[in-house]
Amino acid sequence: MTELEAFETIARKVHSDGQASIMDGIPCPHSVSVLFYIENFLNDLGQCSPVVSALTHDLDIHNRECIEFNGSYGYDD
């Protein structure tokens, strides 16, 4: 397994955990932050990963939707 594949595996796990949280109606800002960190780290190394970018973008969108949905029902987070 290459270093890039290892980071992609970690990103998939973080994304999966974040999705599970969102399915329970709980936003996952920490998971989104970790994915952005991994994406930026790989970009700084010159190893852009379409997989990590897609996972980051997907979870960020769903996390924002979860926050907006909860806000419409009077929840703070």
Secondary structure, DSSP 8 states (H G I E B T S, - for coil): --HHHHHHHHHHHHHHHHHHHHHTT---HHHHHHHHHHHHHHHHHT---HHHHHHHHHHHHHHHHHHHHHHHTT---
